[in-house]
Amino acid sequence: MRRPVPLPTVMSMTGMDARDTDLKKELDATLQARRELGEEYESALVDSFLEKVDQRIDGAVERRVRRQFAEQQMVTARDARSPRATDIWGERFGFGIVSLVLAVPLSAIGGGVAELPGLLVAWAGIVGVNVVQAARLNPGLFGLGRRRGRGGDDGWQD
């Protein structure tokens, strides 16, 4: 005598809890209706039950996708408020202090060697390095980060 192959469970097929009482009641009702109505209505009853299972699966998937999307938004929001903003401020402050500390000996060397033109070249170099650093940390500071699209629009797209 052959042993019957076990049927797949609701849990293995859908990932839903097999103890879901509503789904179990629907299955019981479908089986009872099949017994009462006979085999000629079997496909319609199975289709109806499968449609209800599909709706349950769709709902479970939708909830899971919403939860993952909300988690992703929270991670994105946390990254936006991360210490990176304070790091940029610290980097700016540190770079400014280093520039001022180096400005003293550079001014003395430039002014001592070439007098006023040497002093101007030293300070032009210091200012140039600080402008490049500011542009690197703030791409839109000098209008370089914002580019207008065709037709003069503000970059908005439909």
C-alpha positions as CSV (number, residue, x, y, z in Angstrom):
1,M,0.0,0.0,0.0
2,R,1.4,3.4,-1.1
3,R,1.7,6.1,1.5
4,P,0.0,9.3,0.4
5,V,2.3,12.2,-0.4
6,P,1.7,14.9,2.2
7,L,0.1,18.1,0.8
8,P,2.0,21.3,1.2
9,T,0.9,23.4,4.2
10,V,-0.4,26.9,4.1
11,M,2.7,28.1,5.9
12,S,5.1,26.5,3.4
13,M,3.1,27.9,0.4
14,T,2.3,31.4,1.6
15,G,4.5,32.2,4.6
16,M,1.4,32.9,6.5
17,D,0.6,31.4,9.9
18,A,-1.3,28.1,9.5
19,R,-3.2,29.0,12.6
20,D,-4.9,31.9,10.7
21,T,-8.4,31.2,11.8
22,D,-10.1,33.2,9.1
23,L,-8.4,31.3,6.4
24,K,-9.0,28.0,8.1
25,K,-12.7,28.9,8.3
26,E,-12.8,29.8,4.6
27,L,-11.2,26.5,3.7
28,D,-13.7,24.5,5.9
29,A,-16.6,26.4,4.3
30,T,-15.2,25.7,0.8
31,L,-14.9,22.0,1.6
32,Q,-18.4,21.9,3.1
33,A,-19.8,23.6,0.1
34,R,-18.0,21.1,-2.2
35,R,-19.5,18.2,-0.3
36,E,-23.0,19.7,-0.5
37,L,-22.9,21.0,-4.2
38,G,-20.9,18.2,-5.7
39,E,-18.0,17.9,-8.1
40,E,-19.5,20.1,-10.8
41,Y,-18.9,23.2,-8.7
42,E,-15.4,22.1,-7.5
43,S,-13.4,24.4,-9.8
44,A,-15.5,27.4,-9.0
45,L,-15.1,26.8,-5.3
46,V,-11.4,26.2,-5.6
47,D,-11.0,29.4,-7.7
48,S,-13.0,31.4,-5.1
49,F,-10.8,30.0,-2.2
50,L,-7.6,30.6,-4.2
51,E,-8.7,34.2,-4.8
52,K,-9.2,34.7,-1.1
53,V,-5.8,33.2,-0.4
54,D,-4.3,35.5,-3.1
55,Q,-5.8,38.5,-1.4
56,R,-4.3,37.4,1.9
57,I,-0.9,36.9,0.3
58,D,-1.1,40.3,-1.4
59,G,-2.0,41.9,1.9
60,A,0.9,40.2,3.6
61,V,3.3,41.2,0.9
62,E,2.0,44.8,0.8
63,R,2.5,45.1,4.6
64,R,6.0,43.6,4.3
65,V,6.9,46.0,1.5
66,R,5.5,49.0,3.4
67,R,7.5,48.0,6.5
68,Q,10.7,47.6,4.5
69,F,10.0,50.9,2.8
70,A,9.4,52.7,6.1
71,E,12.6,51.1,7.5
72,Q,14.5,52.3,4.4
73,Q,13.1,55.8,4.9
74,M,14.2,55.8,8.5
75,V,17.7,54.7,7.6
76,T,17.8,57.5,5.0
77,A,16.5,60.0,7.5
78,R,19.1,58.9,10.1
79,D,21.9,59.2,7.5
80,A,20.7,62.7,6.7
81,R,21.0,63.6,10.4
82,S,24.2,61.7,11.0
83,P,27.3,63.3,12.5
84,R,28.4,64.0,8.9
85,A,27.0,67.6,9.2
86,T,29.1,68.2,12.3
87,D,32.1,66.6,10.6
88,I,31.8,69.1,7.8
89,W,31.7,72.0,10.3
90,G,34.7,70.5,12.1
91,E,36.6,70.0,8.8
92,R,35.9,73.7,7.9
93,F,36.9,74.9,11.3
94,G,40.1,72.8,11.3
95,F,41.0,73.9,7.7
96,G,40.5,77.5,8.6
97,I,42.7,77.2,11.7
98,V,45.5,75.5,9.7
99,S,45.2,78.1,7.0
100,L,45.6,80.9,9.5
101,V,48.5,79.2,11.3
102,L,50.3,78.6,7.9
103,A,49.5,82.2,6.8
104,V,51.9,83.7,9.3
105,P,55.1,82.0,8.1
106,L,54.0,82.2,4.4
107,S,53.4,85.9,4.8
108,A,56.8,86.4,6.5
109,I,58.6,84.4,3.8
110,G,56.8,86.0,0.9
111,G,57.1,89.5,2.4
112,G,60.8,89.0,3.3
113,V,61.8,87.6,0.0
114,A,59.8,89.7,-2.5
115,E,58.2,92.3,-0.3
116,L,54.7,93.4,-1.2
117,P,54.3,91.3,-4.4
118,G,55.5,88.2,-2.4
119,L,53.1,88.9,0.4
120,L,50.2,89.3,-2.2
121,V,51.1,86.0,-3.9
122,A,51.3,84.2,-0.5
123,W,47.8,85.5,0.5
124,A,46.4,84.8,-3.0
125,G,47.5,81.2,-2.6
126,I,46.0,81.0,0.9
127,V,42.7,82.5,-0.3
128,G,42.7,80.2,-3.4
129,V,43.2,77.1,-1.3
130,N,40.4,78.1,1.0
131,V,38.0,78.9,-1.9
132,V,38.7,75.5,-3.4
133,Q,38.0,73.8,-0.1
134,A,34.8,75.8,0.4
135,A,33.6,74.9,-3.1
136,R,34.4,71.2,-2.5
137,L,32.4,71.1,0.7
138,N,29.5,73.2,-0.7
139,P,29.0,72.4,-4.4
140,G,26.2,75.0,-4.8
141,L,28.1,77.8,-3.0
142,F,29.4,79.5,-6.2
143,G,26.5,78.4,-8.4
144,L,28.5,75.5,-9.7
145,G,26.2,72.8,-8.2
146,R,23.0,74.1,-9.7
147,R,22.5,73.8,-13.4
148,R,19.4,74.9,-15.1
149,G,17.7,72.5,-17.5
150,R,16.6,73.3,-21.0
151,G,14.0,76.1,-21.4
152,G,15.0,77.9,-18.3
153,D,13.2,75.6,-15.9
154,D,14.5,75.1,-12.3
155,G,15.4,71.5,-12.8
156,W,11.9,70.2,-12.1
157,Q,10.8,67.3,-14.1
158,D,7.4,65.9,-14.6
